[in-house]
Amino acid sequence: MSNKLLHIIIDNREHKLKDLFDQKKDIIQYESKQLDIANIVVIEDF
Protein backbone atom coordinates (compact mmCIF):
# COMPACT_ATOMS: atom_id res chain seq x y z
CA MET A 1 0.00 0.00 0.00
CA SER A 2 1.47 3.38 -0.95
CA ASN A 3 1.05 6.50 1.13
CA LYS A 4 -0.52 9.58 -0.39
CA LEU A 5 1.36 12.84 -0.06
CA LEU A 6 -0.63 15.36 1.96
CA HIS A 7 -0.16 19.04 1.09
CA ILE A 8 -1.02 21.52 3.84
CA ILE A 9 -0.99 25.31 4.00
CA ILE A 10 -0.41 26.58 7.54
CA ASP A 11 -0.18 29.97 9.15
CA ASN A 12 3.40 31.22 9.29
CA ARG A 13 3.12 31.71 13.08
CA GLU A 14 2.63 27.96 13.69
CA HIS A 15 6.27 27.19 14.50
CA LYS A 16 5.63 24.06 16.59
CA LEU A 17 3.39 22.63 13.88
CA LYS A 18 6.04 23.30 11.22
CA ASP A 19 8.61 21.49 13.36
CA LEU A 20 6.28 18.51 13.63
CA PHE A 21 5.61 18.45 9.86
CA ASP A 22 9.36 18.63 9.15
CA GLN A 23 9.67 15.25 10.85
CA LYS A 24 7.09 13.76 8.44
CA LYS A 25 8.39 15.13 5.12
CA ASP A 26 7.83 11.79 3.38
CA ILE A 27 4.04 12.00 3.79
CA ILE A 28 3.33 15.66 4.66
CA GLN A 29 4.28 18.58 2.48
CA TYR A 30 3.48 22.08 3.69
CA GLU A 31 3.81 25.70 2.84
CA SER A 32 3.65 28.56 5.26
CA LYS A 33 1.61 31.68 4.51
CA GLN A 34 0.07 34.58 6.39
CA LEU A 35 -3.51 33.38 6.92
CA ASP A 36 -6.32 35.50 8.34
CA ILE A 37 -9.34 33.19 8.24
CA ALA A 38 -8.07 29.69 8.94
CA ASN A 39 -4.99 28.35 10.65
CA ILE A 40 -4.71 25.21 8.52
CA VAL A 41 -5.81 24.46 4.94
CA VAL A 42 -5.59 20.83 3.75
CA ILE A 43 -5.51 19.91 0.04
CA GLU A 44 -5.85 16.34 -1.22
CA ASP A 45 -4.71 15.51 -4.76
CA PHE A 46 -6.08 12.42 -6.46
MARBANU-623138 format. One record per residue (C-alpha): residue in three letters; x, y, z. Coordinates in Angstrom, 2 decimals, decimal comma, padded with zeros to 5 digits, always signed. Example, Ala and Ser with C-alpha at 12.3 -4.5 7.8 and 13.67 -1.06 7.14 Angstrom:
R   res         x         y         z
R   ALA   +012,30   -004,50   +007,80
R   SER   +013,67   -001,06   +007,14
END
This chain:
R   res         x         y         z
R   MET   +000,00   +000,00   +000,00
R   SER   +001,47   +003,38   -000,95
R   ASN   +001,05   +006,50   +001,13
R   LYS   -000,52   +009,58   -000,39
R   LEU   +001,36   +012,84   -000,06
R   LEU   -000,63   +015,36   +001,96
R   HIS   -000,16   +019,04   +001,09
R   ILE   -001,02   +021,52   +003,84
R   ILE   -000,99   +025,31   +004,00
R   ILE   -000,41   +026,58   +007,54
R   ASP   -000,18   +029,97   +009,15
R   ASN   +003,40   +031,22   +009,29
R   ARG   +003,12   +031,71   +013,08
R   GLU   +002,63   +027,96   +013,69
R   HIS   +006,27   +027,19   +014,50
R   LYS   +005,63   +024,06   +016,59
R   LEU   +003,39   +022,63   +013,88
R   LYS   +006,04   +023,30   +011,22
R   ASP   +008,61   +021,49   +013,36
R   LEU   +006,28   +018,51   +013,63
R   PHE   +005,61   +018,45   +009,86
R   ASP   +009,36   +018,63   +009,15
R   GLN   +009,67   +015,25   +010,85
R   LYS   +007,09   +013,76   +008,44
R   LYS   +008,39   +015,13   +005,12
R   ASP   +007,83   +011,79   +003,38
R   ILE   +004,04   +012,00   +003,79
R   ILE   +003,33   +015,66   +004,66
R   GLN   +004,28   +018,58   +002,48
R   TYR   +003,48   +022,08   +003,69
R   GLU   +003,81   +025,70   +002,84
R   SER   +003,65   +028,56   +005,26
R   LYS   +001,61   +031,68   +004,51
R   GLN   +000,07   +034,58   +006,39
R   LEU   -003,51   +033,38   +006,92
R   ASP   -006,32   +035,50   +008,34
R   ILE   -009,34   +033,19   +008,24
R   ALA   -008,07   +029,69   +008,94
R   ASN   -004,99   +028,35   +010,65
R   ILE   -004,71   +025,21   +008,52
R   VAL   -005,81   +024,46   +004,94
R   VAL   -005,59   +020,83   +003,75
R   ILE   -005,51   +019,91   +000,04
R   GLU   -005,85   +016,34   -001,22
R   ASP   -004,71   +015,51   -004,76
R   PHE   -006,08   +012,42   -006,46
END
